[in-house]
Amino acid sequence: MIWLLRHGAAEDADGDDAARPLTEKGRRQAVAAGKALVELGVEIDLCFASPKLRGIETARIACAALGIEPQTSEALRGGDFDLGEVAGGGEQVLLVGHEPDLSRAVHLATGARIELKKGGVAAIDGALLACLLRPAQLRRIAGV
């Protein structure tokens, strides 16, 4: 199963887009995503994140709850990417990236058209969209 997490809310661009940090809200969204995955019983094997600051910050915060260390992947920096190639064959992989890239990857893999909110999670099982969770749902599941 491939899990997709859109980075949390980030500061407005002031020059270098890649250096935009998460806001306090973005950090809370990342905490909720990680805790919700734990509450759902998801055991992530690998996590790959966009090297942009907001992507890797989201991954580090979410992965703290999951007990794993994220790795960066240039494929998640921006633009189309191959889900299977980036996931690297892991059984339960979390990819942390950006829009519209994540929603487009879901569409290409499953045919489903989604809008992944900041801090939202989707899961793909083969050619099936297995779940789509908005940030408010993740907060309720996580109890935060």
PyMOL commands that set and color helices and strands:
alter all, ss='L'
color gray80, all
select helices_A, chain A and resi 17-19+24-39+53-66+74-76+83-87+101-110+135-142
alter helices_A, ss='H'
color red, helices_A
select strands_A, chain A and resi 2-6+46-49+71-72+93-97+121-125+128-133
alter strands_A, ss='S'
color yellow, strands_A
deselect
rebuild
show_as cartoon
